[in-house]
Amino acid sequence: MKRIIFLFGFALIASLGTLTAQTATPKVTKKQVKQQARIQNGVANGSLTKKETKQLQRQQKNIQNTKKRAKADGVVTKKERAIITTKQKAASKNIARKKNNGRRY
């Protein structure tokens, strides 16, 4: 009986480990952290206006919501990762464009 309970517990823990591994998105998270730092840097040095900052923050929130929806079913598929990556690339381009548009306030 103890052996059965032990095996069941071990199987449960092992399945939880694989479940979290399937929803882990460390590259996505790392990229989002870097993008947030770039936005904050732009705010600090005056290269981003309030309006630009608001637009970029809204875009980051959209990416975060997409990531949450992808993780909701327990598996982040290749297609979902591709969608998130595409959105992050667009956000990165927007950050660069808005930071380097020649304005200094």
Residue pairs with C-beta under 8 A, 6 or more apart in sequence:
19 74
22 74
22 75
22 76
23 71
23 74
23 75
23 76
25 67
25 70
25 71
25 76
25 81
25 84
28 67
28 81
28 84
28 85
28 88
31 88
31 92
32 60
32 63
32 64
32 88
35 60
35 88
35 91
35 92
35 95
36 60
38 95
38 99
39 48
39 53
39 56
39 57
39 60
39 95
42 48
42 52
42 53
42 95
42 98
42 99
43 53
46 104
46 105
47 99
47 100
47 103
47 104
48 56
48 98
48 99
49 103
49 105
52 98
55 94
55 98
56 91
56 94
56 95
56 98
59 87
59 90
59 91
59 94
60 91
62 87
63 84
63 87
63 88
63 91
66 80
66 83
66 84
66 87
67 84
70 76
70 77
70 80
70 81
70 83
70 84
